[in-house]
Every structure is written in C-alpha cells, then in structure tokens.
C-alpha cells in the first residue's frame, strides 16, 4: 500500500488474437512505459511480444477496508483509500509461454480472455493451467461479442457460457464468473469513436471478486524486474513488482545478475512519485546509471539477501494434463520467476509406510530417509527403462497403486540461477510442437532448498538420504542340514559378504533365518535357520533324481529383508521348479 492506494495485480491471459491488449486498453486509465504493445517489435508485428502493464483505480469497497492496516497516529485519517488494479497483459503466442509463466507468478487474480467466436483454444488451455498453479481466483471474459450476429448474439453468448462452465467443472475455478464484452468493437482498424461494450460491468465484477492479498512489509526487499531502460541525466530505471519486504528512498539495492549495489535515487508508481513501497506494489526504481541492456529481466534485492544456486530440492506435483511420465534423468525447462533454464531431475518419495504423511511445503527435512524413484509416482504410470535398457513395469511404482501425498525432486540446473527460497517452480517441455494439441506444462512445485556450492555433489548430496531398491537374481545352492542352507549367484566373489551378515531371511515354507557368513571364496553364503523343526524343512517333495540330496530342493528360493544402510531382499517362490529366482534389493544412498 502506497499513497493511500491498495494495489492488486490482475493478469490478462488468453490465446493470441483474443483481444487481451484491447481489453487492457479499454479498462485502463494509466499506462506504463511498456503498455499496449509500445515496443517497436510489437508494433511492427501487430502482436504482444512482452508483458505490458497499465492500471485503473476505484474507491476501495467498504468490505475491504477492515483489512487495511491502521494509519500511524501522527498522520491522521489520510486520503480516501482507493483500490488500484494493475493489469498484467501477457502475450498469447505459443512461443512466448515462458514470458506468460513469468508474468503469472506476480498476479493475484486472472482474467482469461476468450474469443467468443472460437471458444477455448490451445493457449487458452495452457493459460488456464498456469492460472490454477499461480492464483486463486478467475474471471472469464468472453470478448468480441460485437462479431456475433445481433439477432443470435444472446443465444451464442449463452451457449459459450455453458461450454466454459463445463470446461471449468474439473478445475479449482468451478463456478467462476463469466462476462461478455466487446473491448474494441469493429476490430483493431475500427475508429476510436466506437465505444467498448460491457467494460463498466467488468470493472464492477472485478471489484466484487478482488480480495486484498496478505501483504507484509517485513523481511528482505525483493523485486521481480520485467523492464529496464535509461533516462538521460537521471539514471537507469527498473520497473517490476515487489515480491517481499519494502523499500524507501535512499536505500541500497543489489542486482545479483550484475553483482553490483546501487542507491535508490527516486521511485514512482504509475508516474506518481512515492517515498516508500511494499510487497505487491508495481514500482519503478531509478538508480545510478548502468547499461539497461544488461538487465532485461531479473531480480533486485536487499544487499546480500539472495544467492546463486546450482541445484535445488523441490516439492513436485505433476500437472494432470501433461501426457507421458516424468522420468528421472529427464531434462525439462525449469522456470523460476522470469528465468527459464534447462534442468535434469531425480525423483524421490517417502518410504511406502509414510505415503500418507501431511505434506510440508516450507522446508526440506534432511534427517528423513527417502526412496529413489525411476519416475514420478501417479496412477497412470507407464513402464520405464532401467539402466540396462530393459523395460521394468514395476520400477518406480507405488504400492498397490497407492501414491504418496508429497514427492520431491533434485533439480540440477545447466546454468546457475538466482531465486529466493520457497519460490514457485514450473517445469515444462517448451521444445514440443507448438501446433500439437498437447499441454507443454509438466509439473509445478516449491523450491525448498537451494544448493549454493558449485561442488554440491561432494559437499551436500551425501547428506541427502535417498536409498534405491535394486533387483538381482540368486539361487539356493544346497542344504547343509536342517538348520543351514547355502546360497549362490547373489554376490560377486570380491563382495564383502560381512556387510550383509545378520540380515533377516524368510523361507517360502515360513521359516525365518539370517545370513550367517560367507561360504568359501566364490561369493556363496550361508543362511542359518534357528529353531527349525525337522519335519518343516523336509515338507518339500524332491523331484525324481534328487532323492538323498537333503530336505530342500537345489535352486529353490528364499526371502531376505534388510533394514540397515544396505538392504537386501531375496524373493522366494514355492519350489515347483528346480530353478527359481532370488531378488536382492540393494539399499544404498544416491550421491
């Protein structure tokens, strides 16, 4: 809140040529230096290529006034508070989706603009997905109603309204208001004398839908910069939205991308000079001169409050509209703020007995153990390829189709990024065909812990307690007596079997045993079965030709479960065949 105004950021999103910029122009009374496609490239191509910012204000509704902080006693009642609505006009072309993702992260409410003559289109759907991730409220605007035949106009509007209501049914925006308008009757070439239709009703609807987000002036200053330009004789201006904290004239700010600290010379909010600004405000900061080409987008912060990170631990949630699995070792475009870089992921989950634990979205617990996953766990999993190149239908799947409430990933960035803790992370496949009718947005999450050390693989990853289940085949070699059997083909001859001594063993007939020791030098091992009854071990019938070999059939199998740092599980089946496999689960830490 600055100068008696409460600022709320409203995103204007939709498919290309749905009339978003015309709508922003019709609503606005004040424009920023980058509003309404002012950049020369946008004018030349006739489309929005970058974020545009403009605003209008209305008297602050009475229902919102109790949420305002009380003014300091020395200032008195102050001016009549107003609600300032900052419009964030996002481009609609498919190739500019990363700009839309960056813009969506600073909005409080979203207007989804739909061409009423075409309905939902590919980028309309992607914008709806982004809205579900980034904001809590939605208003659907059916634009270009002037293009509908006058006699059939209302029927067409009603039909499209029903279609949109059905589209929103399975989203968080179910029941969102839908309003028809004509932002620029007659199209872009029509004379300005043609008055927009439905704009006053839209302003009234927005005023009813807007709620004042929680704003906090404490904490370190952080601003997301979307435009930068110089003013001769004054300095360089950075415009953006304050993400946290507050700022005053004379403060020093750091530009992490340039590794410089600058002093604030002046500040404006939509051409109005101010001395202070806080979280949520749209602000222009003038600092001492530097080349604006060096900072097209990025972050400005309180000195030494942000650090460059090379990898991150994030909480992950798959976007259900994305087709295909999220596989470990796969690369995605990772967007944090206005920055998008390539990143490789490794997925992990809680242990199966912790799948139902309450999600924690404000910290990462290094004291817990986590289970490595070949891919993100969900109900529509597909088989994944193992390291050997073979398809494994069981790898990475949840127990009995039961999925954990929270999953995580280690993201390793190809280039270092600068971003705050707990910021929104969006993963996408921006190299996918923009003409295909598919969702390119794959997952979203929260950055829980940034890895600042360039050598994080040696310094931090050993502290990440992720274990992996590996499968290996082995065989029962022979029976020594009623209490001991010999296993083989499970360990290499150079393996230190002493590491596995004491691990529990389940026989398929129900007896319990432990790995007792190595047996010889070839990798064989001895399993001891304490307290075994003679008739239990002799219960298995011997095939013809094996009489006199002992109580157990050679090459039958056993079960071994390990609950230490290294874990082995040897899987047993009933001995109906002479050769049955054993499975070993090697429980080791990923680094």
Buried (B, 14 or more C-beta within 10 A) or exposed (E): BBBBBBBBBBBBBBBBBBBBBBBBBBBBEBBBBBBBBEBEEBEEEEBBBBBBBBBBBBEBEEEBEEEEEEEEEEEEEEEEBBBBBBBBBBBBBBEBBBBBBBBBBBBBBBBBBBBBBEBBBBBBBBBBBBBBBBBEBBBBBBBBBBBBEEEEBEEBBEEBBEBBBEBBEEEEBEEBBBBBBBBBBEEEEEEEEEEBBBBEEBBEBBBEBBBBBEBEBEEBBBBBBBBBEBEEEEBBBBBBBBBBBBBEBEBEBBBBBBEBBBEBBBBBBBEEEBEBBBBBBBBBBBBEBBEBEEBEBBBBBBBEBBEBBBBBBBBBBBBEBBEEBBBBEBBBBBBBBBBBBBBBBBBBBBEEEBBEEEEEEEEBEEEEBBBBBBBBBBEEBEBBEBEEEEEBEEBBBBEEEEBBEBBBBBBBBEEEBBBBBEBBBBBBBBEBEBEEEBBBBBBBBBBBBBBBEEEBBEEBBEEBBBBBBBBBBBBBBBBBEBBBBBBBBBBEEEEEBEBBBEBBBBBBBEBEBBBBEBBEEEBBBBBBBEEBEEEBBBEBEBBEEEEEEBBBBBBBBBBBBBEEEBBBBBBBBEBEEEEBBBBBBBBBBBE
